[in-house]
Amino acid sequence: MGYKHLTTDSRCQLYTLQSTGMKQKLIAKHLGVSASTICRELTRNRGQRGYRYKQANAKAVEEEA
């Protein structure tokens, strides 16, 4: 699997799938990315209230600029 940036849609799907209790490996398979990508995304963007895809996407866009 090659390196891929997560899109807004994939972050939204990650949020939804995680909230249903799906394991990180299955989420990665569903999104077509490596499990380490999911792990890093969740670690970098987890706050007191858990993973928030809108905040994660805003942070990613800011870092690209």
N, CA, C, O and CB atoms as a CASP TS submission, in Angstrom:
PFRMAT TS
TARGET T0000
AUTHOR 0000-0000-0000
METHOD Language model
MODEL 1
PARENT N/A
ATOM      1  N   MET     1       0.846  -1.185   0.000  1.00  0.00           N
ATOM      2  CA  MET     1       0.000   0.000   0.000  1.00  0.00           C
ATOM      3  C   MET     1       0.885   1.239   0.000  1.00  0.00           C
ATOM      4  O   MET     1       1.790   1.351   0.827  1.00  0.00           O
ATOM      5  CB  MET     1      -0.959   0.003   1.222  1.00  0.00           C
ATOM      6  N   GLY     2       0.639   2.162  -0.908  1.00  0.00           N
ATOM      7  CA  GLY     2       1.415   3.379  -0.977  1.00  0.00           C
ATOM      8  C   GLY     2       0.909   4.432  -0.012  1.00  0.00           C
ATOM      9  O   GLY     2      -0.143   4.287   0.610  1.00  0.00           O
ATOM     10  N   TYR     3       1.683   5.490   0.093  1.00  0.00           N
ATOM     11  CA  TYR     3       1.335   6.585   0.988  1.00  0.00           C
ATOM     12  C   TYR     3       0.191   7.396   0.401  1.00  0.00           C
ATOM     13  O   TYR     3       0.219   7.757  -0.776  1.00  0.00           O
ATOM     14  CB  TYR     3       2.553   7.485   1.248  1.00  0.00           C
ATOM     15  N   LYS     4      -0.818   7.683   1.222  1.00  0.00           N
ATOM     16  CA  LYS     4      -1.961   8.485   0.785  1.00  0.00           C
ATOM     17  C   LYS     4      -2.329   9.478   1.872  1.00  0.00           C
ATOM     18  O   LYS     4      -2.283   9.161   3.060  1.00  0.00           O
ATOM     19  CB  LYS     4      -3.172   7.585   0.438  1.00  0.00           C
ATOM     20  N   HIS     5      -2.693  10.677   1.456  1.00  0.00           N
ATOM     21  CA  HIS     5      -3.263  11.637   2.396  1.00  0.00           C
ATOM     22  C   HIS     5      -4.732  11.285   2.588  1.00  0.00           C
ATOM     23  O   HIS     5      -5.400  10.838   1.655  1.00  0.00           O
ATOM     24  CB  HIS     5      -3.093  13.114   1.887  1.00  0.00           C
ATOM     25  N   LEU     6      -5.223  11.486   3.788  1.00  0.00           N
ATOM     26  CA  LEU     6      -6.645  11.283   4.016  1.00  0.00           C
ATOM     27  C   LEU     6      -7.404  12.500   3.499  1.00  0.00           C
ATOM     28  O   LEU     6      -6.964  13.638   3.663  1.00  0.00           O
ATOM     29  CB  LEU     6      -6.942  11.038   5.524  1.00  0.00           C
ATOM     30  N   THR     7      -8.525  12.249   2.888  1.00  0.00           N
ATOM     31  CA  THR     7      -9.377  13.325   2.392  1.00  0.00           C
ATOM     32  C   THR     7     -10.412  13.684   3.458  1.00  0.00           C
ATOM     33  O   THR     7     -10.536  13.000   4.474  1.00  0.00           O
ATOM     34  CB  THR     7     -10.075  12.914   1.063  1.00  0.00           C
ATOM     35  N   THR     8     -11.140  14.751   3.214  1.00  0.00           N
ATOM     36  CA  THR     8     -12.224  15.130   4.121  1.00  0.00           C
ATOM     37  C   THR     8     -13.224  13.990   4.238  1.00  0.00           C
ATOM     38  O   THR     8     -13.675  13.663   5.336  1.00  0.00           O
ATOM     39  CB  THR     8     -12.928  16.417   3.633  1.00  0.00           C
ATOM     40  N   ASP     9     -13.570  13.385   3.107  1.00  0.00           N
ATOM     41  CA  ASP     9     -14.528  12.269   3.111  1.00  0.00           C
ATOM     42  C   ASP     9     -14.002  11.067   3.902  1.00  0.00           C
ATOM     43  O   ASP     9     -14.745  10.440   4.656  1.00  0.00           O
ATOM     44  CB  ASP     9     -14.844  11.842   1.673  1.00  0.00           C
ATOM     45  N   SER    10     -12.713  10.752   3.723  1.00  0.00           N
ATOM     46  CA  SER    10     -12.164   9.602   4.441  1.00  0.00           C
ATOM     47  C   SER    10     -12.080   9.875   5.939  1.00  0.00           C
ATOM     48  O   SER    10     -12.258   8.960   6.743  1.00  0.00           O
ATOM     49  CB  SER    10     -10.779   9.245   3.895  1.00  0.00           C
ATOM     50  N   ARG    11     -11.812  11.117   6.323  1.00  0.00           N
ATOM     51  CA  ARG    11     -11.815  11.464   7.753  1.00  0.00           C
ATOM     52  C   ARG    11     -13.220  11.344   8.332  1.00  0.00           C
ATOM     53  O   ARG    11     -13.390  10.882   9.461  1.00  0.00           O
ATOM     54  CB  ARG    11     -11.274  12.896   7.967  1.00  0.00           C
ATOM     55  N   CYS    12     -14.217  11.753   7.573  1.00  0.00           N
ATOM     56  CA  CYS    12     -15.610  11.626   8.013  1.00  0.00           C
ATOM     57  C   CYS    12     -15.978  10.150   8.168  1.00  0.00           C
ATOM     58  O   CYS    12     -16.616   9.764   9.147  1.00  0.00           O
ATOM     59  CB  CYS    12     -16.569  12.320   7.009  1.00  0.00           C
ATOM     60  N   GLN    13     -15.573   9.329   7.200  1.00  0.00           N
ATOM     61  CA  GLN    13     -15.840   7.891   7.285  1.00  0.00           C
ATOM     62  C   GLN    13     -15.115   7.274   8.472  1.00  0.00           C
ATOM     63  O   GLN    13     -15.671   6.420   9.163  1.00  0.00           O
ATOM     64  CB  GLN    13     -15.419   7.187   5.988  1.00  0.00           C
ATOM     65  N   LEU    14     -13.877   7.700   8.713  1.00  0.00           N
ATOM     66  CA  LEU    14     -13.115   7.218   9.857  1.00  0.00           C
ATOM     67  C   LEU    14     -13.863   7.513  11.153  1.00  0.00           C
ATOM     68  O   LEU    14     -14.001   6.645  12.014  1.00  0.00           O
ATOM     69  CB  LEU    14     -11.718   7.859   9.884  1.00  0.00           C
ATOM     70  N   TYR    15     -14.334   8.729  11.278  1.00  0.00           N
ATOM     71  CA  TYR    15     -15.086   9.135  12.465  1.00  0.00           C
ATOM     72  C   TYR    15     -16.332   8.257  12.649  1.00  0.00           C
ATOM     73  O   TYR    15     -16.604   7.772  13.747  1.00  0.00           O
ATOM     74  CB  TYR    15     -15.491  10.622  12.360  1.00  0.00           C
ATOM     75  N   THR    16     -17.070   8.066  11.573  1.00  0.00           N
ATOM     76  CA  THR    16     -18.304   7.284  11.630  1.00  0.00           C
ATOM     77  C   THR    16     -18.028   5.820  11.967  1.00  0.00           C
ATOM     78  O   THR    16     -18.693   5.234  12.822  1.00  0.00           O
ATOM     79  CB  THR    16     -19.050   7.379  10.301  1.00  0.00           C
ATOM     80  N   LEU    17     -17.053   5.243  11.295  1.00  0.00           N
ATOM     81  CA  LEU    17     -16.735   3.834  11.528  1.00  0.00           C
ATOM     82  C   LEU    17     -16.191   3.604  12.937  1.00  0.00           C
ATOM     83  O   LEU    17     -16.514   2.607  13.583  1.00  0.00           O
ATOM     84  CB  LEU    17     -15.723   3.346  10.495  1.00  0.00           C
ATOM     85  N   GLN    18     -15.372   4.525  13.397  1.00  0.00           N
ATOM     86  CA  GLN    18     -14.834   4.392  14.747  1.00  0.00           C
ATOM     87  C   GLN    18     -15.950   4.489  15.786  1.00  0.00           C
ATOM     88  O   GLN    18     -15.939   3.776  16.789  1.00  0.00           O
ATOM     89  CB  GLN    18     -13.767   5.467  15.009  1.00  0.00           C
ATOM     90  N   SER    19     -16.904   5.373  15.539  1.00  0.00           N
ATOM     91  CA  SER    19     -17.994   5.541  16.507  1.00  0.00           C
ATOM     92  C   SER    19     -18.911   4.317  16.570  1.00  0.00           C
ATOM     93  O   SER    19     -19.639   4.133  17.545  1.00  0.00           O
ATOM     94  CB  SER    19     -18.814   6.777  16.156  1.00  0.00           C
ATOM     95  N   THR    20     -18.875   3.484  15.532  1.00  0.00           N
ATOM     96  CA  THR    20     -19.659   2.245  15.559  1.00  0.00           C
ATOM     97  C   THR    20     -18.909   1.120  16.259  1.00  0.00           C
ATOM     98  O   THR    20     -19.460   0.042  16.478  1.00  0.00           O
ATOM     99  CB  THR    20     -20.022   1.818  14.140  1.00  0.00           C
ATOM    100  N   GLY    21     -17.648   1.375  16.610  1.00  0.00           N
ATOM    101  CA  GLY    21     -16.852   0.378  17.308  1.00  0.00           C
ATOM    102  C   GLY    21     -15.973  -0.458  16.411  1.00  0.00           C
ATOM    103  O   GLY    21     -15.380  -1.431  16.875  1.00  0.00           O
ATOM    104  N   MET    22     -15.868  -0.111  15.135  1.00  0.00           N
ATOM    105  CA  MET    22     -15.037  -0.878  14.214  1.00  0.00           C
ATOM    106  C   MET    22     -13.565  -0.719  14.595  1.00  0.00           C
ATOM    107  O   MET    22     -13.125   0.368  14.969  1.00  0.00           O
ATOM    108  CB  MET    22     -15.276  -0.425  12.751  1.00  0.00           C
ATOM    109  N   LYS    23     -12.821  -1.798  14.496  1.00  0.00           N
ATOM    110  CA  LYS    23     -11.393  -1.809  14.819  1.00  0.00           C
ATOM    111  C   LYS    23     -10.591  -1.052  13.764  1.00  0.00           C
ATOM    112  O   LYS    23     -10.998  -0.951  12.607  1.00  0.00           O
ATOM    113  CB  LYS    23     -10.879  -3.254  14.939  1.00  0.00           C
ATOM    114  N   GLN    24      -9.448  -0.526  14.184  1.00  0.00           N
ATOM    115  CA  GLN    24      -8.612   0.289  13.300  1.00  0.00           C
ATOM    116  C   GLN    24      -8.167  -0.455  12.049  1.00  0.00           C
ATOM    117  O   GLN    24      -8.132   0.134  10.968  1.00  0.00           O
ATOM    118  CB  GLN    24      -7.402   0.773  14.048  1.00  0.00           C
ATOM    119  N   LYS    25      -7.827  -1.728  12.170  1.00  0.00           N
ATOM    120  CA  LYS    25      -7.386  -2.501  10.999  1.00  0.00           C
ATOM    121  C   LYS    25      -8.499  -2.621   9.960  1.00  0.00           C
ATOM    122  O   LYS    25      -8.243  -2.533   8.759  1.00  0.00           O
ATOM    123  CB  LYS    25      -6.920  -3.902  11.427  1.00  0.00           C
ATOM    124  N   LEU    26      -9.724  -2.821  10.418  1.00  0.00           N
ATOM    125  CA  LEU    26     -10.843  -2.920   9.480  1.00  0.00           C
ATOM    126  C   LEU    26     -11.166  -1.564   8.852  1.00  0.00           C
ATOM    127  O   LEU    26     -11.524  -1.486   7.677  1.00  0.00           O
ATOM    128  CB  LEU    26     -12.082  -3.475  10.190  1.00  0.00           C
ATOM    129  N   ILE    27     -11.037  -0.511   9.634  1.00  0.00           N
ATOM    130  CA  ILE    27     -11.251   0.830   9.088  1.00  0.00           C
ATOM    131  C   ILE    27     -10.219   1.092   7.994  1.00  0.00           C
ATOM    132  O   ILE    27     -10.560   1.597   6.924  1.00  0.00           O
ATOM    133  CB  ILE    27     -11.158   1.913  10.208  1.00  0.00           C
ATOM    134  N   ALA    28      -8.966   0.752   8.260  1.00  0.00           N
ATOM    135  CA  ALA    28      -7.901   0.951   7.278  1.00  0.00           C
ATOM    136  C   ALA    28      -8.196   0.195   5.989  1.00  0.00           C
ATOM    137  O   ALA    28      -8.030   0.731   4.893  1.00  0.00           O
ATOM    138  CB  ALA    28      -6.553   0.503   7.852  1.00  0.00           C
ATOM    139  N   LYS    29      -8.630  -1.038   6.124  1.00  0.00           N
ATOM    140  CA  LYS    29      -8.961  -1.851   4.944  1.00  0.00           C
ATOM    141  C   LYS    29     -10.121  -1.222   4.176  1.00  0.00           C
ATOM    142  O   LYS    29     -10.089  -1.156   2.947  1.00  0.00           O
ATOM    143  CB  LYS    29      -9.319  -3.302   5.360  1.00  0.00           C
ATOM    144  N   HIS    30     -11.125  -0.768   4.883  1.00  0.00           N
ATOM    145  CA  HIS    30     -12.291  -0.137   4.271  1.00  0.00           C
ATOM    146  C   HIS    30     -11.908   1.136   3.509  1.00  0.00           C
ATOM    147  O   HIS    30     -12.438   1.401   2.430  1.00  0.00           O
ATOM    148  CB  HIS    30     -13.333   0.188   5.341  1.00  0.00           C
ATOM    149  N   LEU    31     -10.983   1.923   4.078  1.00  0.00           N
ATOM    150  CA  LEU    31     -10.575   3.185   3.462  1.00  0.00           C
ATOM    151  C   LEU    31      -9.446   3.019   2.443  1.00  0.00           C
ATOM    152  O   LEU    31      -9.140   3.950   1.698  1.00  0.00           O
ATOM    153  CB  LEU    31     -10.147   4.154   4.533  1.00  0.00           C
ATOM    154  N   GLY    32      -8.828   1.840   2.410  1.00  0.00           N
ATOM    155  CA  GLY    32      -7.742   1.593   1.456  1.00  0.00           C
ATOM    156  C   GLY    32      -6.436   2.241   1.850  1.00  0.00           C
ATOM    157  O   GLY    32      -5.661   2.655   0.988  1.00  0.00           O
ATOM    158  N   VAL    33      -6.181   2.335   3.153  1.00  0.00           N
ATOM    159  CA  VAL    33      -4.929   2.888   3.660  1.00  0.00           C
ATOM    160  C   VAL    33      -4.339   1.903   4.659  1.00  0.00           C
ATOM    161  O   VAL    33      -4.988   0.926   5.032  1.00  0.00           O
ATOM    162  CB  VAL    33      -5.149   4.289   4.317  1.00  0.00           C
ATOM    163  N   SER    34      -3.112   2.159   5.091  1.00  0.00           N
ATOM    164  CA  SER    34      -2.491   1.259   6.058  1.00  0.00           C
ATOM    165  C   SER    34      -3.052   1.510   7.455  1.00  0.00           C
ATOM    166  O   SER    34      -3.560   2.590   7.758  1.00  0.00           O
ATOM    167  CB  SER    34      -0.961   1.434   6.056  1.00  0.00           C
ATOM    168  N   ALA    35      -2.947   0.497   8.283  1.00  0.00           N
ATOM    169  CA  ALA    35      -3.413   0.618   9.668  1.00  0.00           C
ATOM    170  C   ALA    35      -2.624   1.680  10.416  1.00  0.00           C
ATOM    171  O   ALA    35      -3.162   2.343  11.303  1.00  0.00           O
ATOM    172  CB  ALA    35      -3.300  -0.728  10.394  1.00  0.00           C
ATOM    173  N   SER    36      -1.344   1.850  10.065  1.00  0.00           N
ATOM    174  CA  SER    36      -0.534   2.869  10.736  1.00  0.00           C
ATOM    175  C   SER    36      -1.017   4.274  10.399  1.00  0.00           C
ATOM    176  O   SER    36      -0.892   5.181  11.221  1.00  0.00           O
ATOM    177  CB  SER    36       0.938   2.717  10.350  1.00  0.00           C
ATOM    178  N   THR    37      -1.563   4.465   9.209  1.00  0.00           N
ATOM    179  CA  THR    37      -2.129   5.763   8.830  1.00  0.00           C
ATOM    180  C   THR    37      -3.300   6.094   9.744  1.00  0.00           C
ATOM    181  O   THR    37      -3.417   7.223  10.221  1.00  0.00           O
ATOM    182  CB  THR    37      -2.582   5.761   7.344  1.00  0.00           C
ATOM    183  N   ILE    38      -4.154   5.129   9.988  1.00  0.00           N
ATOM    184  CA  ILE    38      -5.312   5.335  10.864  1.00  0.00           C
ATOM    185  C   ILE    38      -4.843   5.606  12.284  1.00  0.00           C
ATOM    186  O   ILE    38      -5.351   6.510  12.948  1.00  0.00           O
ATOM    187  CB  ILE    38      -6.255   4.106  10.832  1.00  0.00           C
ATOM    188  N   CYS    39      -3.882   4.832  12.749  1.00  0.00           N
ATOM    189  CA  CYS    39      -3.352   5.009  14.103  1.00  0.00           C
ATOM    190  C   CYS    39      -2.766   6.404  14.278  1.00  0.00           C
ATOM    191  O   CYS    39      -3.044   7.072  15.275  1.00  0.00           O
ATOM    192  CB  CYS    39      -2.285   3.947  14.406  1.00  0.00           C
ATOM    193  N   ARG    40      -1.954   6.854  13.315  1.00  0.00           N
ATOM    194  CA  ARG    40      -1.359   8.199  13.392  1.00  0.00           C
ATOM    195  C   ARG    40      -2.428   9.284  13.358  1.00  0.00           C
ATOM    196  O   ARG    40      -2.354  10.255  14.111  1.00  0.00           O
ATOM    197  CB  ARG    40      -0.367   8.412  12.242  1.00  0.00           C
ATOM    198  N   GLU    41      -3.409   9.124  12.497  1.00  0.00           N
ATOM    199  CA  GLU    41      -4.486  10.117  12.377  1.00  0.00           C
ATOM    200  C   GLU    41      -5.231  10.255  13.700  1.00  0.00           C
ATOM    201  O   GLU    41      -5.497  11.368  14.154  1.00  0.00           O
ATOM    202  CB  GLU    41      -5.469   9.724  11.249  1.00  0.00           C
ATOM    203  N   LEU    42      -5.563   9.141  14.306  1.00  0.00           N
ATOM    204  CA  LEU    42      -6.299   9.178  15.565  1.00  0.00           C
ATOM    205  C   LEU    42      -5.444   9.737  16.700  1.00  0.00           C
ATOM    206  O   LEU    42      -5.941  10.486  17.541  1.00  0.00           O
ATOM    207  CB  LEU    42      -6.793   7.784  15.925  1.00  0.00           C
ATOM    208  N   THR    43      -4.167   9.378  16.727  1.00  0.00           N
ATOM    209  CA  THR    43      -3.267   9.867  17.774  1.00  0.00           C
ATOM    210  C   THR    43      -3.055  11.368  17.661  1.00  0.00           C
ATOM    211  O   THR    43      -3.102  12.079  18.664  1.00  0.00           O
ATOM    212  CB  THR    43      -1.923   9.145  17.702  1.00  0.00           C
ATOM    213  N   ARG    44      -2.821  11.855  16.448  1.00  0.00           N
ATOM    214  CA  ARG    44      -2.546  13.282  16.235  1.00  0.00           C
ATOM    215  C   ARG    44      -3.759  14.169  16.483  1.00  0.00           C
ATOM    216  O   ARG    44      -3.618  15.340  16.834  1.00  0.00           O
ATOM    217  CB  ARG    44      -2.051  13.502  14.830  1.00  0.00           C
ATOM    218  N   ASN    45      -4.927  13.617  16.302  1.00  0.00           N
ATOM    219  CA  ASN    45      -6.128  14.448  16.320  1.00  0.00           C
ATOM    220  C   ASN    45      -7.143  14.048  17.384  1.00  0.00           C
ATOM    221  O   ASN    45      -8.339  14.295  17.228  1.00  0.00           O
ATOM    222  CB  ASN    45      -6.780  14.401  14.983  1.00  0.00           C
ATOM    223  N   ARG    46      -6.681  13.447  18.438  1.00  0.00           N
ATOM    224  CA  ARG    46      -7.564  13.055  19.532  1.00  0.00           C
ATOM    225  C   ARG    46      -7.480  14.101  20.634  1.00  0.00           C
ATOM    226  O   ARG    46      -6.402  14.392  21.152  1.00  0.00           O
ATOM    227  CB  ARG    46      -7.194  11.647  20.076  1.00  0.00           C
ATOM    228  N   GLY    47      -8.616  14.652  20.978  1.00  0.00           N
ATOM    229  CA  GLY    47      -8.682  15.627  22.054  1.00  0.00           C
ATOM    230  C   GLY    47      -9.435  15.065  23.238  1.00  0.00           C
ATOM    231  O   GLY    47      -9.612  13.852  23.354  1.00  0.00           O
ATOM    232  N   GLN    48      -9.870  15.927  24.098  1.00  0.00           N
ATOM    233  CA  GLN    48     -10.601  15.496  25.285  1.00  0.00           C
ATOM    234  C   GLN    48     -11.907  14.799  24.930  1.00  0.00           C
ATOM    235  O   GLN    48     -12.368  13.920  25.658  1.00  0.00           O
ATOM    236  CB  GLN    48     -10.881  16.683  26.182  1.00  0.00           C
ATOM    237  N   ARG    49     -12.498  15.194  23.815  1.00  0.00           N
ATOM    238  CA  ARG    49     -13.780  14.600  23.407  1.00  0.00           C
ATOM    239  C   ARG    49     -13.601  13.546  22.326  1.00  0.00           C
ATOM    240  O   ARG    49     -14.571  13.160  21.674  1.00  0.00           O
ATOM    241  CB  ARG    49     -14.728  15.683  22.911  1.00  0.00           C
ATOM    242  N   GLY    50     -12.394  13.082  22.129  1.00  0.00           N
ATOM    243  CA  GLY    50     -12.146  12.056  21.125  1.00  0.00           C
ATOM    244  C   GLY    50     -11.779  12.638  19.773  1.00  0.00           C
ATOM    245  O   GLY    50     -11.426  13.813  19.672  1.00  0.00           O
ATOM    246  N   TYR    51     -11.859  11.826  18.744  1.00  0.00           N
ATOM    247  CA  TYR    51     -11.501  12.232  17.386  1.00  0.00           C
ATOM    248  C   TYR    51     -12.620  13.061  16.775  1.00  0.00           C
ATOM    249  O   TYR    51     -13.786  12.667  16.798  1.00  0.00           O
ATOM    250  CB  TYR    51     -11.204  11.001  16.507  1.00  0.00           C
ATOM    251  N   ARG    52     -12.255  14.201  16.234  1.00  0.00           N
ATOM    252  CA  ARG    52     -13.210  15.082  15.554  1.00  0.00           C
ATOM    253  C   ARG    52     -12.690  15.336  14.131  1.00  0.00           C
ATOM    254  O   ARG    52     -11.662  15.987  13.942  1.00  0.00           O
ATOM    255  CB  ARG    52     -13.404  16.442  16.345  1.00  0.00           C
ATOM    256  N   TYR    53     -13.408  14.819  13.151  1.00  0.00           N
ATOM    257  CA  TYR    53     -12.903  14.869  11.779  1.00  0.00           C
ATOM    258  C   TYR    53     -12.826  16.279  11.215  1.00  0.00           C
ATOM    259  O   TYR    53     -11.935  16.560  10.413  1.00  0.00           O
ATOM    260  CB  TYR    53     -13.768  14.031  10.894  1.00  0.00           C
ATOM    261  N   LYS    54     -13.723  17.172  11.602  1.00  0.00           N
ATOM    262  CA  LYS    54     -13.668  18.545  11.086  1.00  0.00           C
ATOM    263  C   LYS    54     -12.426  19.265  11.586  1.00  0.00           C
ATOM    264  O   LYS    54     -11.760  19.969  10.827  1.00  0.00           O
ATOM    265  CB  LYS    54     -14.924  19.325  11.492  1.00  0.00           C
ATOM    266  N   GLN    55     -12.120  19.090  12.854  1.00  0.00           N
ATOM    267  CA  GLN    55     -10.919  19.700  13.420  1.00  0.00           C
ATOM    268  C   GLN    55      -9.662  19.078  12.805  1.00  0.00           C
ATOM    269  O   GLN    55      -8.695  19.784  12.517  1.00  0.00           O
ATOM    270  CB  GLN    55     -10.902  19.538  14.956  1.00  0.00           C
ATOM    271  N   ALA    56      -9.677  17.773  12.608  1.00  0.00           N
ATOM    272  CA  ALA    56      -8.536  17.087  12.006  1.00  0.00           C
ATOM    273  C   ALA    56      -8.300  17.577  10.585  1.00  0.00           C
ATOM    274  O   ALA    56      -7.155  17.778  10.181  1.00  0.00           O
ATOM    275  CB  ALA    56      -8.755  15.571  12.012  1.00  0.00           C
ATOM    276  N   ASN    57      -9.367  17.770   9.829  1.00  0.00           N
ATOM    277  CA  ASN    57      -9.230  18.234   8.457  1.00  0.00           C
ATOM    278  C   ASN    57      -8.729  19.680   8.418  1.00  0.00           C
ATOM    279  O   ASN    57      -7.881  20.019   7.593  1.00  0.00           O
ATOM    280  CB  ASN    57     -10.569  18.113   7.719  1.00  0.00           C
ATOM    281  N   ALA    58      -9.241  20.520   9.293  1.00  0.00           N
ATOM    282  CA  ALA    58      -8.800  21.911   9.353  1.00  0.00           C
ATOM    283  C   ALA    58      -7.308  21.978   9.672  1.00  0.00           C
ATOM    284  O   ALA    58      -6.581  22.779   9.085  1.00  0.00           O
ATOM    285  CB  ALA    58      -9.612  22.695  10.408  1.00  0.00           C
ATOM    286  N   LYS    59      -6.858  21.143  10.593  1.00  0.00           N
ATOM    287  CA  LYS    59      -5.446  21.095  10.962  1.00  0.00           C
ATOM    288  C   LYS    59      -4.595  20.638   9.776  1.00  0.00           C
ATOM    289  O   LYS    59      -3.523  21.194   9.538  1.00  0.00           O
ATOM    290  CB  LYS    59      -5.236  20.156  12.166  1.00  0.00           C
ATOM    291  N   ALA    60      -5.055  19.643   9.035  1.00  0.00           N
ATOM    292  CA  ALA    60      -4.322  19.137   7.874  1.00  0.00           C
ATOM    293  C   ALA    60      -4.215  20.189   6.790  1.00  0.00           C
ATOM    294  O   ALA    60      -3.158  20.348   6.180  1.00  0.00           O
ATOM    295  CB  ALA    60      -4.994  17.890   7.319  1.00  0.00           C
ATOM    296  N   VAL    61      -5.299  20.913   6.541  1.00  0.00           N
ATOM    297  CA  VAL    61      -5.288  21.972   5.529  1.00  0.00           C
ATOM    298  C   VAL    61      -4.319  23.087   5.932  1.00  0.00           C
ATOM    299  O   VAL    61      -3.589  23.629   5.101  1.00  0.00           O
ATOM    300  CB  VAL    61      -6.712  22.546   5.327  1.00  0.00           C
ATOM    301  N   GLU    62      -4.331  23.411   7.216  1.00  0.00           N
ATOM    302  CA  GLU    62      -3.438  24.452   7.731  1.00  0.00           C
ATOM    303  C   GLU    62      -1.980  24.044   7.576  1.00  0.00           C
ATOM    304  O   GLU    62      -1.139  24.875   7.234  1.00  0.00           O
ATOM    305  CB  GLU    62      -3.747  24.746   9.205  1.00  0.00           C
ATOM    306  N   GLU    63      -1.672  22.782   7.821  1.00  0.00           N
ATOM    307  CA  GLU    63      -0.295  22.291   7.712  1.00  0.00           C
ATOM    308  C   GLU    63       0.186  22.253   6.271  1.00  0.00           C
ATOM    309  O   GLU    63       1.387  22.371   6.025  1.00  0.00           O
ATOM    310  CB  GLU    63      -0.183  20.906   8.323  1.00  0.00           C
ATOM    311  N   GLU    64      -0.719  22.090   5.310  1.00  0.00           N
ATOM    312  CA  GLU    64      -0.346  22.062   3.898  1.00  0.00           C
ATOM    313  C   GLU    64       0.021  23.441   3.394  1.00  0.00           C
ATOM    314  O   GLU    64       0.830  23.582   2.477  1.00  0.00           O
ATOM    315  CB  GLU    64      -1.475  21.493   3.064  1.00  0.00           C
ATOM    316  N   ALA    65      -0.580  24.464   3.998  1.00  0.00           N
ATOM    317  CA  ALA    65      -0.345  25.841   3.524  1.00  0.00           C
ATOM    318  C   ALA    65       1.005  26.377   3.897  1.00  0.00           C
ATOM    319  O   ALA    65       1.330  27.517   3.563  1.00  0.00           O
ATOM    320  CB  ALA    65      -1.389  26.757   4.063  1.00  0.00           C
TER
END
